[in-house]
Amino acid sequence: MQVSLTLYADQLLQRMMSLGYRDPVQAIEIALERMVESEMNRDDSPEIIEWMRQEVAIGASQAEKGEFSTLSLGEIKAQVLVQHQQNLS
């Protein structure tokens, strides 16, 4: 399927590319995944709530052990996105 981007959509894609995405297709796929995940979160589904509880528990355990990151939030976010994309492949 091929789509034509509006000027605004193209600007958004350019902004994503400036944040470190190297492949426009990957950037669009990630954006679409986020949209789907956002819709799922709106439902407050039991699966999402349980996943969030597990992630918070992991973080709390790491904090208690003194396991902290020196990375910025943006760097952590970029790593998570790369790992997520790798898990999908």
Contacts in CASP RR format, 6 or more apart in sequence:
PFRMAT RR
TARGET T0000
AUTHOR 0000-0000-0000
METHOD contacts of the structure
MODEL  1
MQVSLTLYADQLLQRMMSLGYRDPVQAIEIALERMVESEMNRDDSPEIIE
WMRQEVAIGASQAEKGEFSTLSLGEIKAQVLVQHQQNLS
5 13 0 8 1.000
13 24 0 8 1.000
13 27 0 8 1.000
13 28 0 8 1.000
16 27 0 8 1.000
16 31 0 8 1.000
17 24 0 8 1.000
17 27 0 8 1.000
19 78 0 8 1.000
20 78 0 8 1.000
21 27 0 8 1.000
21 30 0 8 1.000
26 85 0 8 1.000
29 85 0 8 1.000
30 81 0 8 1.000
30 84 0 8 1.000
30 85 0 8 1.000
33 84 0 8 1.000
33 88 0 8 1.000
40 48 0 8 1.000
41 48 0 8 1.000
62 68 0 8 1.000
69 76 0 8 1.000
71 79 0 8 1.000
END
